[in-house]
Structures are given as C-alpha cells and as structure tokens.
Amino acid sequence: MILKRSFISELTNSAGGAFTVMFTIVLAVGMVQVLNLAAGGRIGSATVLEMIVYQVLGNLAPLISLTGFVAVLMTMMRWWQDNEMVVWYSSGGRSLLSWIDPTLRFIIPIAVLVGALSLVVTPWAKAQSELIRAEFKQRDEVNALAPGKFIESMGGRRVFFIESLGDRENEVGRVFLAEQNGDKEVVVNAAGGSIEVNREGDRYVVLHDGRRYETNRQTAETRVVEFDNYGMRLDIKVDTQLRASRLVSQPLPLLLADPTAEHQGELAWRLSWPLVTLNLALLALPLSCTAPRAGRSLNLIIAALSFILYLNGISIMQTWIEQERVGLWKAFIGIHSAVFILAVILFIRRVYMQRWLPAPAAQAVNRLRLRFHRRREGGR
C-alpha cells in the first residue's frame, strides 16, 4: 500500500511538470503558426485566439500520451538512481512486476481521457478550425478588393483590377475584370462600381458605364455588350452551414457509417492513441532500469527511439490501410501487439534473467572472446 501511494503520488507530480513544459512548447508553436496564418491573410485577426485554442485541442491527445510515458520513465529512473529500488527489492517479495499495478492505476484514466480527446475532441477542434478558414475565405473575395493591384478569385478564374477608390464608401473607380467560364473568356471594363448587398445577403459588385467582351476561344466569335449597370455576384450567403471536408475533421459516426479505406485508416489512427498510452507506460518500466552509478543517457535515447519508432509504425499502418494493402484490424492488432510483446520480453529480461543469454551460453561466448583476444595478443 505504501509503495502504491508513494509511486502514484510521484507519478502525478512528474506528469504535472512534464505536461506543463510540453504544453507550453505546443502552445508557443501553435501561436506562431496561427499568427503566421493571420499575417498571410488566411484568417481574420479577430479569430486568432479562437484558432490558437483549436490548435492546442487538436494536439492534446498525443501530448497527454507522451506525458504519461515521460512521467513513468523519469520517476522510475530517479528511484533507480537514488537507490530507492534497492530498498523496495530488499523489503521482500518485490520485483519489477510489483510496479505494474500502480502504473496501470495511474495510466488507465489517462488512456480513457486520451481516447475521448482522440475520438471526439480533436476532430471537432480541427473541423472548427477548418470552418473558420472556409468562412474567412468566403468573405475574403469582398474584403480583398483594393485599388492598384490585381486580385484573384474563384481559384484564379476571375481577376479584378481596381484603379482607384470612389468618392463615397464602397465605391470604386475604373474597374477591369477578366474571367474564364468554360470555353468563353469574358473581359469587362467599367468607369466605376460599388459593392452592394441584397435582401438575401448576397454580395455584388455593380459596375457602371462599361463594356463586356465575351469571346469563344474555339470559334473566336466575340460578343460586345455596352451596359449602364452590370452586377456580378462575389459570394453567396449559403443557406446550409459550411461543413468540414478534410478527413481528419470528420466525426466518428461518419467514419463508422462509410467504411472506405481512407476512413478506416483515419479510424485506426484515432483508436491507436489510448493503446499507445498504455503500451508506452508499461514499456517505460523495464526501460528505466539502470545501475545507480551508471549514466541514464542511454536509457533516455532508447526511450526516445522507442516512441519515435512506435509513432512511425502507426503512420505506416495508417498508410497501408488506406492503400488497402492490409485490413484494419489485422494492422491495428499487429502493431500494438508487437509493442506489448516487446514490453513483456523486457520484463522477462529484467525479472527472470540476469543476462540475455542463459549461463552456459554466456560462459561459452566469454571463452570464445577470451581465445580471440589471446590470439590477437599472440599475433602482435
């Protein structure tokens, strides 16, 4: 009981410190990315704080998963370095297996939280971020109208050039417009124009006193129309709400309802994070074992490589599922079972084996090394 209480208490303190440091780093990186979007004109300045919140929420699942791994690893390494593990081992009946139960008590609630974030919160946050960009892009065609520069819209199929501003608000002078519409090219010149909004909320540029040239690129037939007023719709106030289109932004029910290869790959990625949290916490126990007088740099390097390889393995699993090279559950069970078996092997090595090879095999290897060393010395 004392072991469990002290271990869980220290795990909680270590997790709090690790999460604070990593959350600060993620928050700073997210702020830089969002401010870069705002400076580039891809989002509005009024939505910067909201975008930062969504950016952080989208990264919370892997962040908390890594926090649990670091907390278990650093706590156990400190116990080994300060000889606390020797004290617990000498108390009788203790082995590394005794730390599995308190570790699971600490990490299972974290895994549940990571699962909720990965399956529900992260897609919602990314969807909200995408909707903010889509709404700003929809308004950007109107807000970008400025004199003295060419302005592209409709994916580059329409180009505006405004020579000057008018005398009153929302009025412009000397407008040039070029547009590609299928096999036709349209060029419009006007002496002036204004931006107006109708009752339905649709926005128009109404051009005054100009000409419209419509040319068929296949037949070279040209039609010229002179006009007093010519309205062109810039954007539409849609009746239905904008929806997220990226795969990472799709809600869980939609992925389950339409089991395509891409949806199954995304589902495997989201379902992996709770198991990643559990496997990494168990893997941290044998990886933390070290001699009190030995350095712990090697353990940290191995732990970091384990996390990176695990993450890359999940990415490869997702890619193979999307390419239909392997089934969802076969790949999902395969990658996580492999890491769990690795943790079991490391536990067996630390608990039941003093060395990787049995004693007779280790003695034979040592004799061969000694003979080889003597031959080298004799050759010199």
The 8 nearest C-alpha neighbors of each residue, nearest first, counted from 0:
[[1, 3, 2, 4, 5, 101, 6, 7],
 [2, 0, 4, 3, 5, 6, 7, 87],
 [3, 1, 0, 5, 4, 6, 87, 101],
 [2, 4, 6, 0, 101, 1, 5, 7],
 [5, 3, 1, 7, 6, 2, 8, 0],
 [4, 6, 8, 2, 3, 7, 1, 9],
 [5, 7, 3, 9, 8, 4, 2, 10],
 [8, 6, 10, 4, 9, 5, 3, 11],
 [9, 7, 5, 11, 10, 6, 4, 12],
 [8, 10, 12, 6, 11, 7, 13, 5],
 [9, 11, 7, 13, 8, 12, 70, 14],
 [10, 12, 14, 8, 9, 13, 7, 15],
 [13, 11, 9, 15, 14, 10, 16, 8],
 [12, 14, 70, 10, 16, 15, 11, 9],
 [15, 13, 70, 11, 17, 12, 16, 18],
 [16, 14, 12, 18, 13, 17, 19, 11],
 [15, 17, 19, 13, 14, 18, 12, 20],
 [18, 16, 14, 20, 19, 15, 66, 13],
 [17, 19, 21, 15, 20, 16, 22, 66],
 [20, 18, 22, 16, 17, 21, 23, 15],
 [19, 21, 23, 17, 18, 22, 16, 24],
 [20, 22, 24, 18, 23, 19, 25, 17],
 [23, 21, 25, 19, 24, 20, 18, 26],
 [22, 24, 26, 20, 21, 25, 19, 27],
 [23, 25, 21, 27, 22, 26, 28, 20],
 [26, 24, 22, 28, 27, 23, 29, 21],
 [25, 27, 29, 23, 24, 28, 22, 30],
 [26, 28, 30, 24, 29, 25, 23, 31],
 [29, 27, 25, 31, 30, 26, 24, 32],
 [28, 30, 26, 32, 27, 31, 25, 54],
 [31, 29, 27, 33, 28, 32, 51, 34],
 [30, 32, 28, 34, 29, 33, 35, 27],
 [33, 31, 35, 29, 30, 34, 28, 36],
 [34, 32, 36, 30, 35, 31, 29, 37],
 [35, 33, 37, 31, 36, 32, 30, 38],
 [34, 36, 32, 38, 33, 37, 31, 39],
 [37, 35, 33, 39, 41, 34, 38, 42],
 [36, 38, 34, 42, 40, 39, 35, 41],
 [37, 39, 35, 40, 36, 34, 41, 42],
 [40, 38, 36, 37, 41, 35, 42, 34],
 [39, 41, 37, 38, 42, 36, 43, 139],
 [40, 42, 36, 39, 37, 132, 43, 136],
 [43, 41, 37, 40, 132, 135, 36, 44],
 [44, 42, 45, 46, 37, 135, 40, 41],
 [43, 45, 46, 47, 37, 42, 38, 34],
 [44, 46, 43, 47, 48, 49, 42, 37],
 [45, 47, 49, 44, 43, 48, 50, 42],
 [46, 48, 50, 49, 44, 45, 51, 33],
 [49, 47, 51, 50, 46, 52, 45, 44],
 [48, 50, 46, 52, 51, 47, 53, 45],
 [49, 51, 53, 47, 52, 48, 54, 46],
 [52, 50, 54, 48, 49, 53, 30, 29],
 [53, 51, 49, 55, 50, 54, 56, 48],
 [52, 54, 124, 56, 50, 55, 51, 57],
 [55, 53, 51, 57, 52, 56, 50, 29],
 [54, 56, 52, 58, 57, 53, 51, 26],
 [57, 55, 53, 59, 58, 54, 121, 52],
 [56, 58, 121, 54, 55, 124, 59, 53],
 [59, 57, 55, 56, 60, 61, 62, 54],
 [58, 60, 62, 56, 61, 57, 63, 55],
 [59, 61, 113, 62, 63, 117, 116, 58],
 [62, 60, 64, 63, 59, 65, 58, 272],
 [61, 63, 59, 65, 60, 64, 66, 58],
 [62, 64, 66, 65, 60, 61, 59, 67],
 [65, 63, 276, 61, 66, 67, 62, 60],
 [64, 66, 68, 62, 63, 67, 61, 69],
 [67, 65, 63, 69, 64, 68, 18, 14],
 [66, 68, 70, 64, 65, 69, 14, 71],
 [67, 69, 280, 65, 66, 71, 70, 279],
 [68, 70, 72, 66, 67, 71, 73, 65],
 [69, 71, 14, 13, 67, 73, 68, 72],
 [72, 70, 74, 68, 69, 73, 75, 283],
 [71, 73, 283, 69, 75, 70, 74, 287],
 [72, 74, 76, 70, 75, 71, 69, 77],
 [75, 73, 77, 71, 76, 72, 70, 10],
 [76, 74, 78, 77, 72, 73, 287, 71],
 [75, 77, 287, 73, 79, 78, 74, 72],
 [76, 78, 80, 74, 75, 79, 81, 73],
 [79, 77, 83, 75, 81, 76, 80, 84],
 [78, 80, 76, 82, 77, 84, 81, 291],
 [79, 81, 291, 77, 78, 82, 76, 290],
 [82, 80, 78, 83, 79, 77, 291, 84],
 [83, 81, 79, 85, 84, 80, 78, 291],
 [84, 82, 78, 86, 85, 81, 79, 87],
 [83, 85, 87, 86, 82, 79, 78, 88],
 [86, 84, 88, 82, 83, 87, 89, 79],
 [85, 87, 83, 89, 84, 88, 90, 82],
 [86, 88, 84, 90, 89, 85, 83, 93],
 [87, 89, 93, 85, 86, 90, 84, 91],
 [88, 90, 86, 91, 87, 85, 93, 92],
 [91, 89, 87, 88, 86, 93, 92, 85],
 [92, 90, 89, 93, 88, 87, 94, 86],
 [91, 93, 94, 90, 88, 89, 97, 87],
 [94, 92, 88, 91, 97, 87, 90, 95],
 [95, 93, 96, 97, 88, 350, 92, 98],
 [94, 96, 97, 98, 350, 93, 349, 346],
 [97, 95, 94, 98, 99, 350, 346, 93],
 [96, 98, 95, 99, 94, 93, 100, 101],
 [97, 99, 96, 100, 101, 95, 102, 284],
 [100, 98, 102, 96, 97, 101, 103, 281],
 [99, 101, 103, 102, 98, 104, 97, 96],
 [102, 100, 104, 3, 103, 98, 99, 105],
 [101, 103, 99, 105, 100, 104, 106, 98],
 [102, 104, 106, 100, 105, 101, 107, 99],
 [105, 103, 101, 102, 106, 107, 100, 108],
 [104, 106, 102, 103, 107, 101, 7, 108],
 [105, 107, 103, 109, 108, 104, 102, 110],
 [106, 108, 110, 109, 103, 104, 105, 111],
 [109, 107, 111, 110, 106, 112, 105, 104],
 [108, 110, 112, 106, 107, 111, 113, 105],
 [111, 109, 273, 113, 107, 112, 108, 276],
 [112, 110, 114, 108, 109, 113, 107, 115],
 [111, 113, 109, 115, 114, 110, 116, 108],
 [114, 112, 110, 60, 116, 111, 115, 273],
 [115, 113, 111, 117, 273, 112, 116, 118],
 [116, 114, 112, 118, 113, 117, 119, 111],
 [115, 117, 120, 113, 114, 119, 60, 121],
 [116, 118, 114, 269, 121, 115, 60, 119],
 [117, 119, 115, 116, 269, 114, 251, 120],
 [120, 118, 116, 115, 121, 117, 122, 123],
 [119, 121, 116, 123, 122, 124, 117, 118],
 [120, 122, 57, 124, 117, 123, 116, 119],
 [123, 121, 248, 125, 124, 120, 119, 126],
 [122, 124, 126, 120, 121, 125, 127, 119],
 [125, 123, 53, 121, 127, 126, 122, 57],
 [126, 124, 128, 122, 248, 127, 123, 129],
 [125, 127, 248, 123, 129, 243, 128, 124],
 [128, 126, 130, 124, 129, 125, 123, 131],
 [127, 129, 125, 131, 126, 130, 50, 124],
 [128, 130, 126, 132, 127, 131, 243, 125],
 [131, 129, 133, 127, 132, 128, 134, 126],
 [132, 130, 128, 134, 129, 133, 135, 127],
 [131, 133, 135, 129, 130, 134, 42, 136],
 [134, 132, 130, 136, 135, 131, 137, 129],
 [135, 133, 137, 131, 136, 132, 130, 138],
 [134, 136, 138, 132, 137, 133, 139, 42],
 [137, 135, 139, 133, 134, 138, 132, 140],
 [136, 138, 134, 135, 139, 133, 140, 234],
 [139, 137, 135, 136, 140, 141, 142, 134],
 [138, 140, 136, 142, 141, 137, 143, 135],
 [141, 139, 143, 138, 142, 152, 137, 233],
 [142, 140, 139, 143, 138, 144, 233, 234],
 [141, 143, 139, 144, 140, 138, 145, 135],
 [142, 144, 141, 140, 139, 145, 150, 138],
 [145, 143, 142, 141, 146, 150, 140, 161],
 [144, 146, 143, 161, 147, 148, 164, 142],
 [147, 145, 161, 163, 162, 148, 164, 144],
 [146, 148, 162, 161, 145, 163, 160, 149],
 [149, 147, 146, 160, 150, 145, 161, 162],
 [148, 150, 160, 159, 158, 151, 147, 161],
 [149, 151, 159, 158, 148, 160, 152, 144],
 [152, 150, 158, 155, 157, 159, 149, 153],
 [151, 153, 157, 155, 154, 140, 158, 156],
 [154, 152, 156, 155, 157, 151, 140, 158],
 [153, 155, 152, 156, 151, 157, 158, 140],
 [156, 154, 151, 152, 157, 153, 158, 178],
 [157, 155, 179, 153, 178, 154, 152, 158],
 [156, 158, 178, 152, 155, 177, 151, 153],
 [159, 157, 151, 177, 150, 176, 152, 178],
 [160, 158, 176, 150, 149, 175, 151, 161],
 [159, 161, 149, 175, 174, 148, 176, 150],
 [162, 160, 146, 174, 163, 147, 173, 175],
 [161, 163, 146, 173, 147, 172, 174, 160],
 [164, 162, 146, 172, 161, 171, 165, 173],
 [165, 163, 171, 172, 170, 146, 166, 162],
 [166, 164, 171, 170, 172, 167, 163, 168],
 [165, 167, 164, 170, 168, 171, 172, 169],
 [166, 168, 165, 170, 169, 164, 171, 193],
 [167, 169, 170, 166, 165, 164, 171, 193],
 [170, 168, 194, 193, 167, 171, 165, 195],
 [169, 171, 193, 165, 168, 167, 192, 164],
 [172, 170, 164, 165, 192, 191, 193, 163],
 [171, 173, 191, 163, 165, 164, 190, 174],
 [174, 172, 190, 191, 162, 189, 161, 163],
 [175, 173, 161, 189, 160, 188, 191, 172],
 [174, 176, 188, 160, 187, 159, 161, 189],
 [175, 177, 159, 187, 186, 158, 160, 188],
 [178, 176, 186, 158, 185, 157, 187, 159],
 [179, 177, 157, 185, 156, 184, 158, 180],
 [180, 178, 184, 156, 183, 181, 185, 157],
 [181, 179, 183, 182, 184, 178, 185, 156],
 [180, 182, 183, 179, 184, 215, 216, 178],
 [183, 181, 216, 215, 180, 184, 217, 179],
 [184, 182, 215, 180, 181, 214, 216, 179],
 [183, 185, 179, 214, 213, 178, 180, 215],
 [184, 186, 213, 178, 212, 177, 179, 214],
 [187, 185, 177, 212, 176, 211, 178, 213],
 [188, 186, 211, 176, 210, 175, 212, 177],
 [189, 187, 175, 209, 210, 174, 176, 211],
 [188, 190, 209, 174, 191, 208, 173, 207],
 [189, 191, 173, 208, 172, 209, 207, 174],
 [192, 190, 172, 173, 207, 189, 171, 206],
 [191, 193, 206, 171, 205, 207, 170, 172],
 [192, 194, 170, 205, 169, 204, 171, 195],
 [195, 193, 204, 169, 203, 205, 170, 196],
 [194, 196, 203, 202, 193, 204, 197, 205],
 [197, 195, 202, 201, 200, 203, 198, 194],
 [198, 196, 200, 199, 201, 195, 202, 203],
 [199, 197, 200, 196, 201, 202, 195, 236],
 [198, 200, 197, 201, 236, 196, 235, 202],
 [199, 201, 197, 198, 236, 196, 202, 235],
 [202, 200, 235, 236, 196, 197, 199, 234],
 [203, 201, 196, 233, 234, 232, 195, 200],
 [204, 202, 232, 231, 195, 233, 194, 205],
 [203, 205, 194, 231, 230, 193, 206, 232],
 [204, 206, 230, 192, 193, 229, 203, 194],
 [207, 205, 192, 229, 228, 191, 189, 230],
 [208, 206, 228, 227, 191, 192, 189, 209],
 [209, 207, 227, 189, 190, 226, 228, 206],
 [208, 210, 189, 188, 226, 225, 207, 190],
 [211, 209, 225, 188, 224, 187, 226, 189],
 [210, 212, 187, 224, 223, 186, 225, 213],
 [213, 211, 223, 186, 185, 222, 187, 214],
 [212, 214, 185, 222, 221, 184, 211, 223],
 [215, 213, 221, 184, 183, 220, 216, 219],
 [214, 216, 183, 219, 220, 217, 218, 182],
 [217, 215, 219, 182, 218, 183, 214, 184],
 [216, 218, 215, 219, 182, 220, 183, 214],
 [217, 219, 220, 215, 216, 214, 221, 182],
 [220, 218, 215, 216, 217, 214, 221, 183],
 [221, 219, 218, 215, 214, 222, 216, 217],
 [222, 220, 214, 213, 219, 215, 223, 212],
 [221, 223, 213, 212, 214, 224, 220, 211],
 [224, 222, 212, 211, 213, 221, 225, 210],
 [225, 223, 211, 210, 226, 212, 222, 213],
 [224, 226, 210, 209, 211, 223, 227, 208],
 [227, 225, 228, 209, 208, 210, 224, 229],
 [226, 228, 208, 207, 209, 229, 225, 206],
 [229, 227, 207, 206, 226, 205, 208, 230],
 [228, 230, 206, 205, 226, 207, 231, 227],
 [231, 229, 205, 204, 203, 206, 228, 232],
 [232, 230, 203, 204, 205, 233, 229, 206],
 [231, 233, 203, 202, 234, 204, 230, 201],
 [234, 232, 203, 202, 231, 140, 141, 204],
 [233, 235, 202, 232, 201, 137, 236, 138],
 [236, 234, 201, 237, 202, 233, 200, 232],
 [235, 237, 201, 200, 238, 234, 199, 202],
 [238, 236, 239, 235, 240, 241, 201, 200],
 [237, 239, 236, 240, 235, 241, 199, 200],
 [240, 238, 237, 241, 242, 236, 235, 243],
 [239, 241, 242, 238, 237, 130, 236, 243],
 [240, 242, 239, 130, 243, 133, 134, 237],
 [243, 241, 244, 240, 130, 126, 129, 239],
 [242, 244, 126, 245, 129, 248, 130, 241],
 [243, 245, 242, 246, 248, 249, 126, 129],
 [246, 244, 248, 247, 243, 249, 126, 129],
 [245, 247, 248, 249, 244, 265, 262, 261],
 [248, 246, 245, 249, 122, 265, 125, 126],
 [249, 247, 122, 126, 125, 246, 245, 243],
 [248, 250, 246, 247, 122, 253, 251, 245],
 [251, 249, 253, 252, 122, 248, 254, 123],
 [250, 252, 254, 253, 255, 118, 249, 119],
 [253, 251, 255, 254, 250, 256, 249, 257],
 [252, 254, 256, 255, 251, 250, 257, 249],
 [255, 253, 251, 262, 252, 257, 256, 258],
 [254, 256, 252, 253, 257, 258, 251, 262],
 [255, 257, 253, 254, 252, 258, 251, 259],
 [256, 258, 254, 255, 259, 253, 262, 252],
 [259, 257, 262, 255, 263, 256, 254, 260],
 [258, 260, 262, 261, 257, 263, 254, 321],
 [259, 261, 321, 263, 262, 264, 320, 323],
 [262, 260, 321, 264, 263, 259, 265, 320],
 [261, 263, 265, 259, 254, 264, 260, 258],
 [264, 262, 266, 260, 265, 261, 258, 267],
 [265, 263, 317, 261, 267, 320, 321, 266],
 [264, 266, 268, 262, 263, 267, 261, 269],
 [267, 265, 263, 269, 268, 264, 262, 270],
 [266, 268, 264, 270, 265, 269, 271, 263],
 [269, 267, 265, 271, 266, 270, 317, 264],
 [270, 268, 266, 117, 271, 267, 118, 272],
 [271, 269, 267, 268, 272, 266, 273, 114],
 [272, 270, 268, 269, 274, 273, 275, 267],
 [271, 273, 275, 274, 270, 269, 276, 114],
 [274, 272, 110, 114, 276, 275, 113, 271],
 [275, 273, 277, 276, 272, 271, 278, 335],
 [274, 276, 272, 278, 273, 277, 279, 271],
 [275, 277, 64, 273, 274, 279, 278, 110],
 [278, 276, 274, 280, 275, 279, 281, 273],
 [279, 277, 275, 281, 280, 276, 274, 282],
 [278, 280, 282, 281, 276, 68, 277, 275],
 [279, 281, 68, 283, 277, 282, 278, 71],
 [282, 280, 278, 283, 279, 284, 277, 342],
 [281, 283, 279, 342, 280, 284, 278, 285],
 [282, 284, 72, 286, 280, 281, 285, 287],
 [283, 285, 282, 287, 286, 281, 72, 75],
 [286, 284, 287, 288, 283, 346, 345, 282],
 [285, 287, 283, 284, 288, 298, 282, 302],
 [286, 288, 76, 285, 284, 72, 75, 283],
 [289, 287, 285, 286, 79, 76, 290, 284],
 [288, 290, 287, 79, 291, 293, 295, 76],
 [289, 291, 293, 292, 79, 80, 288, 294],
 [292, 290, 80, 293, 79, 289, 82, 81],
 [293, 291, 290, 294, 80, 289, 295, 79],
 [294, 292, 290, 291, 295, 289, 80, 296],
 [295, 293, 296, 292, 297, 289, 290, 291],
 [294, 296, 298, 297, 299, 293, 289, 76],
 [295, 297, 299, 298, 294, 300, 301, 293],
 [296, 298, 300, 299, 295, 301, 294, 302],
 [299, 297, 301, 295, 296, 300, 302, 286],
 [300, 298, 302, 296, 297, 301, 303, 295],
 [301, 299, 297, 303, 302, 298, 304, 296],
 [300, 302, 304, 298, 299, 303, 305, 297],
 [303, 301, 305, 299, 300, 304, 298, 306],
 [302, 304, 300, 306, 305, 301, 299, 307],
 [303, 305, 307, 301, 306, 302, 308, 300],
 [306, 304, 302, 308, 303, 307, 309, 301],
 [305, 307, 309, 303, 304, 308, 310, 302],
 [308, 306, 304, 310, 309, 305, 311, 303],
 [309, 307, 311, 305, 310, 306, 304, 312],
 [308, 310, 312, 306, 307, 311, 305, 313],
 [309, 311, 307, 313, 312, 308, 306, 314],
 [312, 310, 314, 308, 313, 309, 307, 315],
 [311, 313, 309, 315, 310, 314, 308, 316],
 [314, 312, 316, 310, 311, 315, 317, 309],
 [313, 315, 311, 317, 316, 312, 318, 310],
 [316, 314, 318, 312, 317, 313, 319, 311],
 [317, 315, 313, 319, 314, 318, 330, 312],
 [316, 318, 264, 314, 320, 315, 319, 313],
 [319, 317, 315, 321, 320, 316, 322, 314],
 [320, 318, 322, 324, 316, 321, 317, 325],
 [319, 321, 323, 317, 264, 322, 318, 325],
 [320, 322, 260, 261, 318, 264, 323, 319],
 [321, 323, 319, 320, 324, 318, 260, 325],
 [324, 322, 320, 321, 325, 319, 260, 326],
 [323, 325, 319, 322, 320, 326, 321, 318],
 [326, 324, 323, 320, 319, 330, 327, 329],
 [325, 327, 329, 328, 320, 330, 323, 324],
 [326, 328, 330, 329, 331, 320, 263, 325],
 [329, 327, 331, 330, 332, 326, 333, 267],
 [328, 330, 326, 332, 331, 327, 333, 325],
 [331, 329, 333, 328, 327, 332, 316, 326],
 [330, 332, 328, 333, 329, 334, 327, 267],
 [331, 333, 329, 335, 330, 336, 334, 328],
 [332, 334, 330, 336, 331, 335, 329, 337],
 [333, 335, 337, 336, 331, 332, 330, 338],
 [336, 334, 338, 337, 332, 333, 339, 331],
 [335, 337, 339, 333, 338, 334, 332, 340],
 [336, 338, 340, 334, 335, 339, 333, 341],
 [337, 339, 341, 335, 340, 336, 342, 334],
 [338, 340, 336, 342, 341, 337, 278, 335],
 [341, 339, 343, 337, 342, 338, 336, 344],
 [340, 342, 338, 344, 339, 343, 337, 345],
 [341, 343, 282, 339, 345, 340, 344, 346],
 [342, 344, 340, 346, 341, 345, 347, 339],
 [345, 343, 347, 341, 346, 342, 348, 340],
 [344, 346, 348, 342, 347, 343, 285, 349],
 [345, 347, 343, 349, 348, 344, 285, 350],
 [348, 346, 344, 350, 351, 345, 349, 343],
 [347, 349, 352, 345, 346, 350, 351, 344],
 [348, 350, 346, 347, 352, 351, 345, 285],
 [351, 349, 347, 348, 346, 352, 95, 94],
 [350, 352, 347, 348, 349, 353, 346, 354],
 [353, 351, 348, 354, 350, 349, 347, 355],
 [354, 352, 351, 349, 348, 355, 350, 356],
 [353, 355, 352, 356, 357, 348, 358, 361],
 [354, 356, 348, 352, 357, 353, 361, 358],
 [357, 355, 354, 361, 360, 358, 352, 359],
 [358, 356, 360, 359, 361, 355, 354, 352],
 [357, 359, 361, 360, 362, 356, 354, 363],
 [360, 358, 362, 361, 357, 363, 356, 364],
 [359, 361, 363, 357, 362, 358, 356, 364],
 [360, 362, 358, 364, 363, 359, 356, 357],
 [363, 361, 365, 359, 364, 360, 358, 366],
 [364, 362, 360, 366, 365, 361, 359, 367],
 [363, 365, 361, 367, 362, 366, 368, 360],
 [364, 366, 362, 368, 363, 367, 369, 361],
 [367, 365, 369, 363, 368, 364, 370, 362],
 [368, 366, 364, 370, 369, 365, 371, 363],
 [367, 369, 365, 371, 366, 370, 372, 364],
 [370, 368, 366, 372, 367, 371, 365, 373],
 [371, 369, 373, 367, 372, 368, 366, 374],
 [370, 372, 368, 374, 369, 373, 367, 375],
 [371, 373, 369, 375, 370, 374, 368, 376],
 [374, 372, 376, 370, 375, 371, 377, 369],
 [375, 373, 377, 371, 376, 372, 378, 370],
 [374, 376, 378, 372, 373, 377, 371, 379],
 [375, 377, 373, 379, 374, 378, 372, 371],
 [378, 376, 374, 379, 375, 373, 372, 371],
 [379, 377, 375, 376, 374, 373, 372, 371],
 [378, 376, 377, 375, 374, 373, 372, 371]]
